[in-house]
C-alpha cells in the first residue's frame, strides 16, 4: 500500500530522555507517511532530563534512526529547531550537514504567505528570565506525570478512560490559561513584525490551530500526552491532527520491533551511535 505523502510534517516536544516520551507512537506516525520536509520544532531531546540522569529507551533511539532513514532513503529535508530543553544546541547554530539543518528559527514559505517557525520558549518569561524556576517546573511536571501514570492504572482497572491531570490543571487554573493567552499574543506580534501570514510553534504542550486577529497561529502540541502534529498536505494547507485520529498509526504500532530493523548506512549509523 502506498503511504500518504505530505509537503511538510511538523512535530515538537518529544522530550526523548524522559520516561513519558511517546517515542514509539511518534516513530509509528512517521513510518506511516512520507514527506518532503520534516520540521522538528524543539525539545526533541530533553537535555535537562538527561543531565539529571534521564531515561533513554530503545524506542528513543528508534525514533532518531527513523528520522535518519527518512533523510537517507526518502530524501526528506529535516529542519531541527532549538528548544529550551535542548538548548545545548544554541552554541552550534546555525548548523547544516547533508539533509539536516539545525537552526534557531525557520521561515516557511507558502503561496498564501510566509509562516515563521519558532519553538516559542523565547516568549515565555519564566524560561527566559528565571531558568531555575523553569527547571523546577520541569521536575514538578515529571512528578505529575508519574502520579498520572499510577492514577490512570487505577482508572484502567476500573474500566475508565485515560484522564490527563496536567491538562485538567491547565484548563482550570486561571494563571495557566492566562499564561498561554499572553504567550499567543506575543507570538502574534512577532509574526506581524516579520510580515508573516502565520506563526508555528510548540513549547507550551497545547496544540492549537486558530486565527489571532488575522494571524494564523499553529501549535504542534507535544508527544508526551497529546501526541499531536501538523500536516501540510499541499503548500499552505495545514491540518492539526492527533495520533488517535490517524488510523494508519494504530495499525503500525502493533507491528513487531523488526519493523524498525532496516539497516542504515555506516555514516548514519555513526550519528546514532554518537547520541
N, C-alpha and C positions, 0 to 999 in steps of 0.2 A: 504494500500500500504506500502510495506517495505521501510524504509528510507535507503538511501545510507550510507554506513559505511566507515570511513576513519581511517587510522592508527593515524594520528595527524592532528589537526586543529590549526592554529596559527593566532591570532588576536592581534592588538596593537592599541594604541592611540584612545580609545573610548572617552576619556575626559568626562566621566559622571560627571555631576555637571555644565555643560555648556549648554546654550540653543541650540547649534548647534550639539550636540551629536546625532548621528543617532541610538539611543539605540533600537528603535522599529524594525528597519531593522536588527540590529545585533542579536536581540533575535529571529526574524523570521528565520534568517540564521541558528542559532544554533538549533532551533526547527526542522529544515528540514533535519537534519542528525544525525547520531550517530558517536562517535569516541572513540578510546581507550585512547587518550591523548589530552587534550586541553591546549595550551600554550597561556597565556595572557601576551604579551610581553611589559608591561609597559604603563604608562599613561592611565590606565583603569579608575581610579577615579581621577579627577582633583582636587587635594588638593589646588593648588594655587588659582583656581577659587572659591572654596568653602570658602576659607579664606577671599575672597573679597565679600562674600555674596552668590555667585553662583546661580544656578538654578537647583535644584534637582527635577526631574519629576517622576511620577509614572512609566513611561517607563524605567527609570534608575533602579528603584527597581525591575521591572520585569526581567531585564537582570540579576541582581545578583541572583534572585530566579531561573532563568533558569540554571545558572551555578551550583548552589547548587543542583538543581534537577538532573542534569546530573551526579554529583558526587554520589548522594544518590541512585538514581533509575537505572542508567545505568552503574554505576561503573567506570565512567570516571575519569582518573587521571588528576588533574588540577595543572598546574605549573604557578605561577604568578611571573613575574619578576618586580623588582622595576624600575620605570621610574623616570624622573626628576620631573614631576608634582605630582607623588605620592611618593616623596622621604621621607615622614614621615616614611615609612616602613623600611628605612635603619637601624634605631636603633634597630629593632627587628630581623634582618636577621642573619642566616637563621632560618626559622620557618616551622614547619610541624605539621599538625594535620589532622587525617582522610585521605582523598584522596587529600588534598591540601598541596602543598609546595610553600612557598614564598622565593625566592632566588635572589641573585644579578646577577648570570649568570647560564646557564644550558648547559651541554654537551649532545647533542642529537646524539646517536649512530645509524648508518645505515650500511648496508652491504658494501656500497661503501666508507665508511669513516665517521669520526665524523664531526658534524656541531656544531659550537659554537653559542649559542643563547644569545644575549645581547640586552638590549633596545637600546643602542647606544649613549646616552647622554654624556658618558664619553669621546667621541671623538669629541664633539662639544666644541670648545674653548670658545665660548660665554657662554655656560651653565656652564662650569667648572670653568672659571676664572672670569667671570663678571655676577654673577647670577642676579644682579639688572637689567642689560641690557636684560637678557633673560626674566625676569618677565615683563619688559616694552614691549618687543616684543610680549609676550603672550597677553597683554592687547590690543596692536595695532592689532594683528591678530583677536581677538574677535570683535574689532570695524570694521575691514574689512569684517568680516563675516556678521555683521549686515547690512552694506552697501550692501553687496552682496544679502542679502535676499530681500531688497527693490528693488534693480536693477532687480532681477530675477522675482519679482512680475510684474514689468513693462514689462519685456520681455514676460512673460506668457500671459499678457493681449494683447500683440501684436502678439501672436501666434508663438513666437520664442522659441527655445530650451534653456535649462539651460546653463548658462555660469559662469565659476569659475574665479572670479577676482584674487584670490590668486594664482591659477595655472598659469594664464596668466603672473602675475608678476614674479613668479619663473622662468618661461620659458624665459622671455625677459630681466630680469635684470642679467647682466653678473656676478655680485658678488654672486648672489644667486646660479647660475649654478656652479660657481667655488667652492662655499662652499660645495655643495653636492658632487662634484667631489673629493675634499680633504677628505671629510668625508668617502667616499667609499675607498679611497686609504689607510687610516689609519686602517679601519676595515679589509681590505685585509692583511695588515701587521700583524695585531693581529692574524688572522687565521693561517698565516704562522708560527708565533712563537709558536702557540699551536699545530702545526702539524695537522691541521684540513683541511678537504676537502672543507668546505664551512663555511659561516657565515650568520646568520639570525638575522635581527634587525628591528627596527621601527624608531621612533623619528622624522625623517625629513618629514613625511607625503608624501613621494614619493615612491610609490610601484615600485619594480624592481625585475627582475629575469634575471641575466646576468652572464657572465664569465668575471672575472677580472684577466687575465693572469694566468689561472689555478685554481683560487679560485672561487667557486660558491657563488655568492652574491645574497641573497634574502632579500627583504624589504617588510614587510606586509602592508605598507601604513597606512591608517587611516580609522576611521568611523565617521569623521566629514564631509568630502566631497567625497573622492574617494570610500569609502565603499569597501575595498579590503581585502582579506585574502589569506593565504597559506594553501593548502591542501596537505597532504602526503597520497597518495592513497594506496600505498604499501610501505614498508620500503625503504627509499632512493629515492622515485619517488615523487618530489614536483611539485605542479602546482599553479601558482598565478592566482586567479580568482577575478572578481568583482561581487558585488551583482546583478547588472543589467544583468550579463551573466549567472546567476544561476536561472533558471526558477522556481524551487520549491519555492524559497523565495518570488517571486512576488505573487504566489498563496496564500501562508500562511499569507502574510502581510495584506490581505483583510479580514482575519477571525476576528470575534468579540473578544473582550477582554477576553471572557470566555475561549478562547484557552489557557490562561495562568493561569487558576484558579485551576489547580491541586494542592492540598494541600501538604505542606512539613511536615516533621516530626517536633515535638516540638523543637528538637535540632537545626535543620536547620532554623526553623522559628526564633529562638532566634538570630542566626547570622545575619539574615536580619534586625531584629528589632534593633540590636546593631548598624547597619550602620546609 
